[in-house]
Amino acid sequence: MPKKEKVQQMFDNIAPTYDKLNHIMSLSVDKLWRRHALKEIVDGTPQRILDVACGTGDSTISIAKAAAEGTEVIGADISEGMMALVKGKAEKAGVGERISLQVADGEALPFGEGTFDRVTCAFGIRNFEHKERGLEEFLRVLKPGGKAVVLELSVPQNKVVRSVYDLYFLHILPWVGGSISGDRAAYRYLPASVHNFPPPDDFCRMMEEAGFRNVRCRTFSFGLCRMFVGER
């Protein structure tokens, strides 16, 4: 089975417990990282915003809550199982009418060129089979002057922090995640996918090669998370 189909199937399988585990294992600090990203995404005017690999909609919903009146937020994901949870969460948060959903592959987005003011992807691009193709798609669907904002988990460079990180993510997380979700393979894959993600300088270079300009990177929480921003 190709990697893309394996990833889709894996996320469909763990969707029912994903939110609970995500917040437990990140100690909910992912909410802080998303708030940093919001400052780059929303600008106080009505916008069209695409959230790629939206999963169960945490970022999609936070964008819809923070954006100006008249903003349209589209959440896209390859996993129908993950997206099945978005509508209920959005309605509970009071932003259901601002959000629409589209089953879509981030490497072949079903939208026209220059469609969006912002494209964002939170903790999803590391799962892309061809990251360069995904970045090219992000650029294609952006309007001139638009921005792509990518949040991604990262491996800390500090040796002390890295040793604690490796203990937790490579040994404790797979056991806890596997016990709760019933899918130990998924929670072995997730930390491995973070380790396999390109270093920050390499990913910035990938964005530039895809055609983005003014590419920049910010580091959060001792390197546990990085935010990449590029403009069309």
Buried (B, 14 or more C-beta within 10 A) or exposed (E): EEEBEBBBBBBBBBBBBBBEBBBBBBEEEBEEBBEBBBEBBBBEEEBBBBBBBBBBBBBBBBBBBBBEEEBBBBBBBBBEBBBBBBBEBBEEBEBBEBBBBBEBBBBEBEBEEEBBBBBBBBBBBBBBBBBEBBBBBBBBBBBEEBBBBBBBBBBBEEEEBBEEBBEEBBEEBBEBBBEBBEBEEBBBBBBBBBBEBBEBEEBBEBBBEBBBEEBEBBBBBBBBBBBBBBBB
